[in-house]
Amino acid sequence: MNGLSKGMGKVEVALRWDPSPAGQPPTDLDLVAATYPADDPHGAPAYVVHFDSRSPDGTIYLNRDSKDGKGFGFDEVMTLELERLDARYSRVVVGVAIQQHTEDRSFGDVVNPGLRIREGYTDLAAEDFAGVPGATAATVAEFVRDESGAWEFRAGVHGFEGDPATFTRVMGTARRP
């Protein structure tokens, strides 16, 4: 990054999946973002954004929410306006959780899941969750502020096995190498 770069600006995270086969209950995936304060970037999130919510300052929000994957193209879309996020926040972690309504489901049970992360027209990452088939949730992106205040993107899908409520509490904890 050169000295004139401001880092990441406005980022879109888009999630897609196909509807469940006929006769099976709908599959419901949710995008989730957790924001962490600079003084504790791996502790408890300052706030979590998910369906029916947005960040207190309006910088992270869902543009589209699906409960069954029946949309055309991407079923859920979340926008992160990192350039507007207050300086007291130094880290944002984005994840995907599978709602466990009537039966336990993992990414291996979801028909044709996919994820795209982009800034403007530039694709930063694409994922199909094949590396975490037994997971019920996964972190999919991490945005970290560097010393200059610019945001950096860190790609990587890390699976989680458990309920969505627990996932949102632990999704930002430090990973063991």
Secondary structure, DSSP 4 states (H G I P E B T S, - for coil): --TT--B--EEEEEEE-PPPPTTSPPP-EEEEEEEEETT-TTSS-SEEE-TT-B-TTSSEEEEE--SSS-SSS-SEEEEEEGGGS-TTEEEEEEEEEE--SSS---GGGSSS-EEEEEETTEEEEEE-STT-TT-SEEEEEEEEE-TTS-EEEEEEEEEE-S-HHHHHHHTTSPPP-
